[in-house]
Amino acid sequence: MNSKRRRWSGVKPEAYHLQKIKWQFFGTLTFEKDKPEHIRKCMLIAWIRGIAKSFKIDPHRLPAFWNYEFGVSAGINGHYHVLVTGLPFEAVNDRTCRLLEQHWKRQGGGLSKFEVYDRRRDGVGYVLKVRRVEDGDSIPTLSSGLQRILASRK
């Protein structure tokens, strides 16, 4: 068995397929205070639409993947870990990271931090928070743009 196959044996199938995407950005979107799930989701969708509008992209075609994590200790609120791709190649830089953060603030979000995606840091595994099937369940959310990409690979 080659090393790539061995590395991904025992993980959830979505991790394997998501790892093959050429992600451009990894980020964290926090909330200043806890919000109901439907409000959190509306804010995230509005954030994606704002990014798409900034780059003149159909928001339904912007590949993104996110997972919500509840605050794990006192003083830490819930947050999303997010992966985004599909922006113009020339937009993959620190300036766009700051733009993504500003868009979150405009949606009423709390702190946010984005960086250009570095495959060596395994952002997919971090967003999933599940390395192996036996570690437990994690339900990621895929944008319609990402669903199209994954469906075309079948």
C-alpha positions in Angstrom: 0.0 0.0 0.0 1.5 3.4 -0.9 2.0 6.1 1.7 -0.9 8.3 0.5 -3.4 5.4 0.7 -2.1 4.3 4.1 -2.4 7.9 5.4 -6.1 8.1 4.5 -7.0 4.5 5.5 -9.6 4.5 8.3 -10.8 8.1 7.8 -14.2 9.2 6.8 -14.7 9.2 3.0 -15.5 12.9 2.9 -12.1 13.7 4.4 -10.4 11.8 1.5 -12.4 13.7 -1.1 -12.1 17.1 0.6 -8.4 16.7 0.9 -8.2 16.6 -2.9 -9.7 20.1 -3.4 -7.2 22.9 -3.9 -8.3 25.1 -1.1 -7.2 28.7 -1.1 -8.1 29.9 2.4 -8.5 28.5 5.9 -10.2 30.6 8.6 -12.1 30.8 11.9 -15.3 32.9 12.3 -16.3 33.6 15.9 -19.3 35.1 17.5 -19.2 37.8 20.2 -22.0 36.0 22.0 -23.9 32.7 21.5 -26.5 32.8 18.8 -29.2 30.4 17.8 -28.3 28.0 15.1 -30.5 29.6 12.4 -29.0 33.0 13.1 -25.4 31.5 12.8 -26.3 29.9 9.5 -27.9 33.0 8.1 -24.8 35.0 9.0 -22.5 32.5 7.4 -24.5 32.4 4.2 -24.6 36.2 4.1 -20.8 36.2 4.6 -20.4 33.8 1.6 -22.7 36.0 -0.5 -20.7 39.1 0.4 -17.4 37.4 -0.6 -18.9 36.2 -3.9 -20.3 39.7 -4.6 -16.8 41.2 -4.0 -15.3 39.0 -6.6 -18.3 38.9 -9.0 -18.9 35.2 -8.5 -22.2 33.4 -8.3 -22.4 32.6 -4.5 -23.9 29.1 -5.4 -20.7 28.4 -7.3 -18.3 29.4 -4.6 -16.8 26.2 -3.1 -16.7 26.4 0.7 -16.7 23.9 3.6 -17.4 24.6 7.2 -18.1 23.1 10.6 -19.4 24.7 13.7 -17.6 24.1 17.0 -19.1 25.0 20.4 -16.8 27.0 22.7 -14.7 24.6 24.6 -13.7 26.6 27.6 -14.8 29.7 29.6 -14.6 32.9 27.6 -14.5 31.1 24.2 -17.7 31.4 22.1 -18.8 29.1 19.4 -17.1 29.4 16.0 -16.9 28.1 12.5 -13.8 26.7 10.9 -14.0 27.4 7.2 -12.3 26.4 4.0 -12.8 28.5 0.8 -11.7 28.2 -2.8 -12.8 29.4 -6.2 -11.6 33.0 -6.0 -9.4 34.3 -8.8 -5.8 33.1 -8.6 -4.4 36.6 -8.1 -6.7 37.0 -5.0 -4.8 34.3 -3.1 -2.9 36.6 -0.7 -2.9 38.2 2.7 -4.9 41.2 1.5 -7.8 38.9 0.6 -7.5 37.3 4.0 -8.1 40.7 5.6 -11.1 41.2 3.2 -12.6 37.9 4.4 -12.2 39.0 8.0 -13.8 42.4 7.2 -16.8 40.7 5.6 -17.4 38.7 8.8 -17.3 41.9 10.9 -19.9 43.5 8.6 -22.2 40.5 9.2 -22.1 41.2 12.9 -19.6 38.5 13.7 -16.9 38.5 16.3 -13.2 37.9 15.7 -12.1 36.2 12.6 -8.8 35.0 11.3 -7.9 33.9 7.8 -4.8 32.7 6.2 -3.8 31.4 2.8 -4.3 27.6 2.8 -1.3 25.5 3.5 -1.9 21.8 2.6 0.8 20.7 5.0 -1.2 21.9 8.0 -4.2 19.6 7.2 -6.9 22.2 7.3 -9.5 19.6 6.1 -8.7 17.4 9.1 -8.8 20.4 11.4 -12.2 21.5 10.1 -13.6 18.0 10.4 -12.1 17.5 13.8 -12.2 13.8 13.1 -9.1 11.9 12.1 -10.6 8.4 12.1 -14.1 6.9 12.0 -13.8 5.6 15.5 -13.1 9.1 16.9 -16.7 10.1 16.5 -19.1 11.9 14.3 -18.6 15.3 12.7 -21.1 16.7 10.2 -19.5 19.1 7.8 -21.5 21.5 5.7 -20.7 21.8 2.0 -21.6 24.8 -0.2 -23.6 24.0 -3.4 -20.5 25.0 -5.3 -18.4 22.4 -3.5 -21.2 19.8 -3.9 -21.0 20.3 -7.7 -17.3 19.8 -7.8 -17.4 16.6 -5.7 -20.3 15.2 -7.8 -18.4 15.8 -11.1 -15.6 13.6 -9.8 -17.7 10.5 -9.6 
